[in-house]
């Protein structure tokens, strides 16, 4: 994951324009808000990136914890959100020191593809420890094995058409093709999972999960999973009475 962290901490060209970047983060924020169970919920955004629309999420919950491994990005988050007392910015390492069962909703969006399987297992273990018994993990934007770069390009162009930045998208794709991004994808690759593989991985981490009907964000070919701690037998029996 270190190479990807360094890439996203650089002046990369993943977002083809300001319009693209802003539309992306607004979309993600709206999707996250749809999963917040109540206005007093504690929400964790794991490896959140720039999180430009985090205040939208914070407005819908009691407390928002943004965690980001890239130090440059994290510094910008601190500068941007320090005035908002509902938003707390932390490193991933700091999650290990948080109280157990203190999170109502954890979001890992567009993160798993950049982690090795072992790194993802470690991330699941941290999140599972933090989730309340009724808490929810939203694991979003998981690439499938049979859909490659071409599928991502098609999804981007569709998003661009919807939000009015098609010309910027075409120019941006050319810039990205000439950047370090293609070389990173070739050298390191993105982790891809089938639905069955990810469900099994979440089960091995001690969580029950289902695939959500729609993915977070603009890429409908990718998957989102909803996971949580298994319901105890006595709780299930009580609920059935």
C-alpha positions as CSV (number, residue, x, y, z in Angstrom):
1,X,0.0,0.0,0.0
2,X,3.0,2.3,0.5
3,X,3.5,3.0,-3.2
4,X,-0.2,4.0,-3.6
5,X,0.0,6.2,-0.5
6,X,2.9,8.0,-2.0
7,X,1.1,8.4,-5.3
8,X,-2.0,9.9,-3.7
9,X,0.2,12.2,-1.6
10,X,1.7,13.6,-4.8
11,X,0.3,16.0,-7.4
12,X,-1.6,13.3,-9.2
13,X,-4.1,13.6,-12.0
14,X,-6.7,11.2,-11.0
15,X,-9.3,13.9,-10.9
16,X,-9.5,15.4,-14.4
17,X,-10.8,18.8,-13.2
18,X,-12.1,20.6,-10.2
19,X,-15.6,19.9,-11.4
20,X,-14.8,16.1,-11.5
21,X,-13.2,16.2,-8.1
22,X,-16.1,18.1,-6.4
23,X,-18.8,16.0,-8.1
24,X,-16.9,12.8,-6.9
25,X,-16.7,13.9,-3.3
26,X,-20.3,15.2,-3.2
27,X,-21.5,11.8,-4.6
28,X,-19.5,9.8,-2.0
29,X,-20.7,12.0,0.8
30,X,-24.4,11.6,-0.1
31,X,-23.9,7.9,-0.3
32,X,-22.3,7.7,3.1
33,X,-25.1,9.9,4.6
34,X,-27.7,7.3,3.4
35,X,-26.1,4.7,5.7
36,X,-25.9,6.8,8.8
37,X,-28.4,5.3,11.3
38,X,-29.1,8.4,13.5
39,X,-28.0,12.0,14.0
40,X,-26.0,11.1,17.1
41,X,-24.0,8.3,15.3
42,X,-20.2,8.1,15.4
43,X,-18.9,7.6,11.8
44,X,-15.5,6.4,10.8
45,X,-14.2,7.1,7.3
46,X,-11.2,4.7,6.8
47,X,-8.5,6.1,4.4
48,X,-10.8,8.9,3.4
49,X,-8.6,10.8,1.0
50,X,-9.2,14.5,0.5
51,X,-12.8,14.1,1.8
52,X,-13.8,17.5,0.4
53,X,-17.5,17.0,1.3
54,X,-16.9,15.7,4.8
55,X,-18.9,18.5,6.3
56,X,-22.0,17.1,4.6
57,X,-21.4,13.8,6.4
58,X,-20.6,15.6,9.7
59,X,-23.9,17.5,9.5
60,X,-25.8,14.2,9.4
61,X,-24.1,12.5,12.4
62,X,-22.8,13.2,15.9
63,X,-19.1,12.8,15.2
64,X,-17.1,12.0,12.1
65,X,-13.6,10.5,12.4
66,X,-11.5,10.9,9.2
67,X,-8.5,8.7,9.0
68,X,-5.9,9.0,6.3
69,X,-2.5,7.3,5.8
70,X,-0.9,9.9,3.4
71,X,0.7,12.5,5.6
72,X,0.4,15.4,3.1
73,X,-3.3,14.7,2.6
74,X,-3.8,14.3,6.4
75,X,-2.2,17.6,7.0
76,X,-4.6,19.3,4.6
77,X,-7.5,17.6,6.3
78,X,-6.4,19.0,9.6
79,X,-6.1,22.5,8.2
80,X,-9.5,22.3,6.5
81,X,-11.6,20.8,9.2
82,X,-10.0,22.0,12.5
83,X,-12.8,24.6,12.8
84,X,-15.4,21.9,12.7
85,X,-15.7,20.4,16.2
86,X,-17.6,17.4,14.9
87,X,-14.7,16.3,12.7
88,X,-11.7,14.5,14.1
89,X,-8.7,13.8,11.8
90,X,-6.4,10.8,12.7
91,X,-3.8,8.5,11.2
92,X,-4.7,4.8,10.6
93,X,-2.3,3.8,13.4
94,X,-4.3,5.9,15.9
95,X,-7.4,3.6,15.3
96,X,-5.6,0.9,17.3
97,X,-5.9,3.1,20.4
98,X,-9.6,3.9,20.1
99,X,-12.1,2.4,22.5
100,X,-13.6,-1.0,21.5
101,X,-17.2,-0.9,20.2
102,X,-17.3,2.9,19.8
103,X,-18.3,3.2,16.1
104,X,-21.8,3.1,14.7
105,X,-20.8,3.2,11.0
106,X,-17.4,2.5,9.4
107,X,-16.8,3.3,5.7
108,X,-13.9,1.8,3.6
109,X,-14.6,3.2,0.2
110,X,-12.2,2.8,-2.7
111,X,-9.5,1.5,-0.4
112,X,-9.4,-2.3,-0.6
113,X,-8.0,-2.4,-4.2
114,X,-4.8,-0.6,-3.0
115,X,-4.2,-3.0,-0.1
116,X,-2.6,-6.4,-0.1
117,X,-4.9,-9.2,1.1
118,X,-3.0,-9.3,4.4
119,X,-3.3,-5.5,4.8
120,X,-7.0,-5.7,4.2
121,X,-7.4,-8.4,6.7
122,X,-5.6,-6.3,9.3
123,X,-7.9,-3.3,8.4
124,X,-11.0,-5.5,8.9
125,X,-9.7,-6.6,12.3
126,X,-9.3,-3.0,13.4
127,X,-12.8,-2.1,12.1
128,X,-14.5,-5.1,13.6
129,X,-13.0,-4.3,17.1
130,X,-14.3,-0.7,16.8
131,X,-17.8,-1.5,15.6
132,X,-20.6,-1.5,18.1
133,X,-22.6,-4.8,18.2
134,X,-25.2,-3.2,15.9
135,X,-22.6,-1.3,13.9
136,X,-22.2,-1.4,10.1
137,X,-19.2,-1.5,7.8
138,X,-19.8,-0.2,4.3
139,X,-17.0,-1.6,2.1
140,X,-17.3,0.2,-1.2
141,X,-15.9,0.4,-4.7
142,X,-14.5,-3.2,-5.0
143,X,-13.3,-4.0,-8.5
144,X,-14.3,-7.3,-10.0
145,X,-11.8,-9.6,-11.7
146,X,-13.5,-9.5,-15.1
147,X,-13.7,-5.7,-15.4
148,X,-10.4,-3.9,-16.1
149,X,-9.2,-0.4,-16.9
150,X,-11.6,-0.1,-19.9
151,X,-14.6,-0.5,-17.6
152,X,-13.2,2.3,-15.3
153,X,-12.8,4.6,-18.3
154,X,-16.4,4.0,-19.5
155,X,-17.7,4.7,-16.0
156,X,-15.7,7.9,-15.8
157,X,-17.0,9.1,-19.2
158,X,-20.6,8.3,-18.1
159,X,-20.1,10.3,-14.9
160,X,-18.5,13.1,-16.9
161,X,-21.5,13.2,-19.3
162,X,-23.9,13.5,-16.3
163,X,-21.9,16.3,-14.7
164,X,-20.7,18.2,-17.7
165,X,-17.0,17.6,-17.9
166,X,-16.6,15.3,-20.9
167,X,-13.9,17.4,-22.6
168,X,-11.9,17.6,-19.3
169,X,-12.3,13.9,-18.9
170,X,-10.8,13.1,-22.3
171,X,-7.9,15.5,-21.7
172,X,-7.5,14.1,-18.2
173,X,-7.3,10.5,-19.4
174,X,-4.5,11.5,-21.7
175,X,-2.7,13.2,-18.8
176,X,-3.2,10.1,-16.6
177,X,-1.9,7.8,-19.3
178,X,1.3,9.8,-19.2
179,X,1.6,9.8,-15.4
180,X,2.9,7.2,-12.9
181,X,-0.6,5.8,-12.5
182,X,-0.5,3.2,-15.4
183,X,3.0,2.1,-14.4
184,X,1.7,1.6,-10.8
185,X,-1.2,-0.4,-12.0
186,X,1.0,-2.6,-14.1
187,X,3.7,-3.1,-11.5
188,X,1.6,-3.4,-8.4
189,X,-1.9,-3.9,-9.8
190,X,-5.2,-3.4,-8.1
191,X,-6.6,-6.1,-5.9
192,X,-9.8,-7.5,-7.4
193,X,-12.4,-9.7,-5.8
194,X,-15.4,-11.7,-6.9
195,X,-18.5,-11.3,-4.8
196,X,-18.0,-14.8,-3.3
197,X,-14.3,-14.0,-2.5
198,X,-15.1,-10.8,-0.7
199,X,-18.0,-12.4,1.3
200,X,-15.6,-15.2,2.3
201,X,-12.9,-12.7,3.3
202,X,-15.4,-10.8,5.5
203,X,-16.6,-14.0,7.1
204,X,-13.0,-15.0,7.9
205,X,-12.7,-11.6,9.6
206,X,-15.6,-12.5,11.8
207,X,-18.3,-10.5,10.1
208,X,-21.5,-11.4,8.3
209,X,-22.0,-9.5,5.0
210,X,-24.2,-9.1,2.0
211,X,-23.6,-7.3,-1.3
212,X,-25.4,-4.0,-1.5
213,X,-27.8,-3.4,-4.4
214,X,-25.7,-0.5,-5.8
215,X,-22.1,0.6,-5.4
216,X,-21.0,3.7,-3.7
217,X,-19.9,6.4,-6.2
218,X,-20.2,6.5,-10.0
219,X,-18.8,3.1,-11.1
220,X,-21.8,0.7,-11.2
221,X,-19.5,-2.2,-12.3
222,X,-17.8,-2.2,-8.9
223,X,-19.3,-3.6,-5.7
224,X,-20.3,-2.4,-2.2
225,X,-20.7,-4.8,0.8
226,X,-22.5,-4.3,4.0
227,X,-21.0,-6.1,7.0
228,X,-21.2,-6.3,10.7
229,X,-20.7,-8.5,13.7
230,X,-22.7,-11.7,13.7
231,X,-26.0,-11.5,15.5
232,X,-25.8,-13.6,18.7
233,X,-28.2,-16.4,19.0
234,X,-29.9,-15.0,22.1
235,X,-30.4,-11.7,20.5
236,X,-31.9,-13.3,17.5
237,X,-34.2,-15.4,19.6
238,X,-35.3,-12.4,21.5
239,X,-36.0,-10.5,18.3
240,X,-38.0,-13.4,17.0
241,X,-40.4,-13.5,19.9
